[in-house]
């Protein structure tokens, strides 16, 4: 397939997968094997020394997982990818490869709650400090950078749960000016709606559990690298230092543009071990095959639901950037022209009491802690997904007591609206009683 620039839908089906040469199987085989046989002693030694490509152990690489990695890298327009057992583990091994005690991260305050606690609790305990920027202006991110200490600039393409849109191009310019990588969690957008690498991102992470898999069945994560960042610059000496446990190689000197990805696999997957299971990779790859069709249906339904909610007197605010009333509507048109995904939040009149009763009265939507399922999902972030945050962190994330997060599914949209309508009526009736 190298002689043509194939379209997104074609690559979602075919990238990383060709008919099995041994059996002729067209579907992606599941290589359910912990380890792989070597040709001989010399072959084994060469693989372990990173002198020769080949499978060793499924914690490091597996053919089924590799196919999924190649597919996502193709869709994102990246150099390559490393898959992991979850979205947060993809994030963690990325941070672990770039920061250590005494280093500093600049991140948006408008992140998924688990991302905030990973930075603010676990990595802080390891001696890594994070400054969370509440602003949506690139200049404020630049002001938070500490020369010589800041190693990463981190944001989400579409924030969870506020629905805010990051100014990717401007943030990439800030990171480039300070010679640090710009890392973007693009879980909610998926590569169908936005490819951050095209706007200057150096590394993109996903919770593949969400829209990529699409059916709420399988945990997974993936890290995609652009191949453009100069890892040999003065901010990252580990990429230039010799590596004794691999025979004195240097990551950048031996692997060039593949330095980051190779190190991520050979050190972080090796030592931390969040391997994606082959069967999980198979399920996620299957999900990706229908990604463009599902995402368009998600966006179309989200538009109809958001417009209906905005016109309803029982609703205070709708935070979907596809609406002209949203402060990031212009950004959404720039970065997600097909639509800013289907995860957004709204505030109900009557605050937390009405919000909780609304959730208790839905019949079609599912009350659970996930997004990106083909089914419509609903939750109250302040008491669940973001409950571990302080009051200030909740405020900085735009999460008020009456905020409800909706992940709009691909059901008949009239049914989704009917469900929300009846649940709102029931909630108000119960609170007023």
LINFEN-V920066 format. One record per helix or strand of 2 or more residues. SS is the DSSP state (~ for helix, > for strand). FROM is the first residue (numbers start at 0). TO is the last residue. If there is no record, write none. Layout:
ss=SS from=FROM to=TO
ss=SS from=FROM to=TO
This chain:
ss=~ from=7 to=13
ss=~ from=40 to=47
ss=~ from=62 to=75
ss=> from=79 to=83
ss=~ from=86 to=97
ss=> from=103 to=107
ss=~ from=112 to=124
ss=> from=128 to=132
ss=~ from=137 to=143
ss=> from=149 to=155
ss=~ from=167 to=176
ss=> from=180 to=184
ss=~ from=189 to=192
ss=~ from=195 to=198
ss=> from=202 to=206
ss=> from=220 to=224
ss=~ from=236 to=238
ss=> from=241 to=242
ss=~ from=243 to=245
ss=> from=248 to=249
ss=~ from=250 to=271
ss=~ from=277 to=288
ss=~ from=290 to=310
ss=> from=314 to=318
ss=~ from=328 to=334
ss=> from=342 to=347
ss=~ from=350 to=360
ss=> from=365 to=366
ss=> from=376 to=378
ss=~ from=380 to=382
ss=~ from=390 to=395
ss=> from=402 to=406
ss=~ from=412 to=431
